[in-house]
Every structure is written in structure tokens, then in C-alpha cells.
Amino acid sequence: MSRTTLYNRQEALERAIQLFWQKGFHATSLKDIEQVLDMRPGSIYAAFGNKNGLFQEALEHYAHAALMELERVLASHESPLLGLAAYMRQLGGIRDQKIPSRACMLVKSLLELGAREQSALDKVEKLLAGLETRFTECFIEAQRLGEIDSELDAVRLGRRLQAEVMGLRAFAQRDVDSAAVHALAEDMASSIEEMRNDSFAS
């Protein structure tokens, strides 16, 4: 695949994400896709197979970008827990961003898709599980470093954090001001930091 072709595919996926994230899978028509991607039906089918194929690849692209942003935040902090707390604080600014929806695209898709879109639903489940696993790995690493109590259930902590991320983004979708979302994110971040052992917290 040439660099130009690869670039065009990435650009098409970025546009597809914006479209599906805003309208959802069912409400997005082939005509919508043609207009947003500026591609003819034949080119769309040749590149992505069909609407479902494009949607699933857009989901993967979205999840990869989310994971890379998490990794960027984690890498800029001295410990896993501080990185997770900073990530939550960053999410608190979601109402200040110009994005199609403040709710997570994966969660919106999880709630929308049914048995008729089982393969796409399985994809969503897999991608969400991957993000949850990454949160869990951060807590396991924090335990290895002695940052948090080794008796804590890292899997449960990872699951709880993902639920908090989902909940925060759903809350931000409501008609609330940005300050309320920031405050809620700060509470969540503080609860993460409060898990730190005294030797790390000082």
C-alpha cells in the first residue's frame, strides 16, 4: 500500500469516526458515507467491504487513538497511579472539546447494536475489554512498585475505573456546565491518589 493510499485511508477513517460517532450505526446511510468520505460506492466497497466493515475499522481506529492518548498521559507521569489520576482530570475537560459526542463512541455503539450486528458488537466488547485490561495493568504495576496495597483486587480496580470513565462521559453528555464535569473528574482523580501508600503520597 502506497503512502498516498495509506494517508487517504487514514483520512477516510477519521471522517467515518466523526460520522458514526455523531449519528450512530443505524442512522448513518450509505449516502451519508459517500458524502462525508467523498467516495463513490464502488470505492467504498473496494476499500472497506461494506458499511459494517467501515464501521468496525472506524471503531478500531477510535479505540487505538484513545489508547495512545492514555499511554501518552501515563508516560508523562512518574507513577501509574499519578498517570491514571491525570488522565481522569484531563477527561474532565471533555465539554470544552469540539467532538461529535461527549459520550464514548464505543459505549454509544454498545448500547445501539443488537443481534443483527453481532460481529460489530463483538468488536466493541473486545475493544472495551482491551481498555479495561490496560487500566488493570496500571494497577498491577502500581502494586509491583509498592505504590498501592498488594491485597487490593487490581482487576476490580480496573473495571471500576472503566465504569467511572464511562459514567463521566455520559454525565458530560447532559446539559451541564463544564465546571461540574471538571469537579466530578477531580473527585475521581483524588480517589485514585488516595489509594497511594504513605511512602508515595508524601
N, C-alpha and C positions, 0 to 999 in steps of 0.2 A: 504494500500500500504506500503510495507516494505521500510526501509531506503535505502536499496541497489537499489530497484526498482525505488524509487524516485530520487536517485542520478543518476542512469542511464538515466532516462527520462530527467532530467535537462541537463545532458551532451549531450544527443541526440539533445535537443532543441538548445543548444549553437552551435552545429555543423550545425544544419539546418539553423540557423540565418546566419552564415558565408556563407553558400552555396547560399541561396536565396538572400541575400544582395548583393552578388557579381554577380550572374548570372541572377537574376530576376525569376519570377514565370514560365513564359513560356519556357525559355531556360533551366530550370532545369528538367532533365529527371528522371524517376524512377531509372534508373541505377546509375545516379549521387547520388541520395539519398541513395541507397543501399551501395554504396562505401563509402560515407562520414560518414554515421551513422554506418557502419559495421553491418548492419541488413539485414536479409532476407525479401523478400516481405511480407510473412505471418506475420512476427513480426511487420513490419511497419504498416500493416493494423490493426493488433490487438491493437497496441498502439495508433495509431492516426487516424484510419479510412481510410484515403486515402491521396493523395498528398495535396489536398486542406485543409484537416483537419490539417495536419502537418504545412502547411504554415500559417494558421490562428493562430495556437498556438504559432508558432515562432514569429509572429507579436506581439502577446500579451506579450510574454516574452521580446522581444526587447523594447516595449513601457514601460513595467514595469521597466526595468533596467534604461531606460532614465529618467523616473520619479523619481526613487530612487536617481539617481545622482543629479538631480535638488534639491531634498529635502535635500540631504547631503550638498550641497553648501549653500542653504538658511539657514540651521540650524547653519552654522559656521559663520554667519554674524549677526550684531546687528539689522538690519532692513530689511524689504522686498526688498526695492529698492537697497540697497547695495548688497544684495544677488543676485538679478537679474543682476546687473552690473557685479558682479564677475563671474556669470555663462556665460555671453557673453564673457568676457575676456578669460575664460577657453576654450570656443569653438574656440577662435582664434588660438589655438594650434592644430587644427584638422589635419593639414597637417604633423604634427610631429608624429602622431599616426599610428601604423600598423593596419589598419582596411580594410575590403573588399572594401568599398566605402566611400568617404567623404560626399557624399550626404546621407540624411536621408533615411533609409530603408522604412519608411512609405511613404515618398514623392515619392521615386522611384516606389513603388507599386501603389500609387495613379495615377501616370502618365502611368503606364503599363497596369493596369487591365481595362477590359471592361465589357460589359453587361453579357458576358458569365461567368464571375467570380463575379457576383453581391454580393454574400454573403461575399466574401473576400473584395470587395470594400467597402461594408457597414462597415466591421470590421475596415478597415483603416480609414474611415471617423470618426467612433466612437472614435478610439484611438487618432487621431489628435485633435478631439474636446475636449477630456479629458485633453490633454496637454495645449491647449489654455485656457481651464477653469482654470487650475492651475495658469497660468500666470495672468489671470484676478483676481483670488482670492488674489494674491500678491498685486496687485494694490489697490484692495478694502481694504486690511489690512493696506496698506500704508496710505490710506485716513483716516481710523479709527484712526490711530496713529497721524494724522496730518502731516505726512511726505510729502504728496503732496496735492495739491488743491482738495477739495471735489467736485468742479464743473467739474473736468475732467471726461471723459467717460471711466470708468475702463474696460468695455467690449471692446471698441475700442482700448484701450492701449494694452490689452491682445492679441487682434487679430493682431495688428501691430507688437508686439514683436515676435509672432509666424512667421509672414511673414519675419521678419528680420533674425530669426534663419534659416528658410528655405533658404532664399537668401544667407546668409553667407556660408552655407554648399554647396549650388550649386556653388557658386563662388569658393570655395576651391576645387571643383572637376576639375576646369580648370587647365591648365598648368601655374600656377602662383607660385611664391615662398612663403614660409611660412611667411616671414616678411610682405608681402602685406595683407595676411589674418589676421595676428595679428593687423596690423594697422587699418583695417576695423572694426574688433571686438572692438578695443579700442574706435573708434569713436562712435560705437553703445552703448557701456557701458557708455561713457561720456554723451551721450544724455539722458540716463536714470537718471544718477546722477544730471544732470542739472534741472530735474523736482523737486528736493527736495526743500522744503521751506527753507528760510534763517536760521531759528532757528535750522534746522537739518544740513544744509550744512556747518555751521561754525565749 
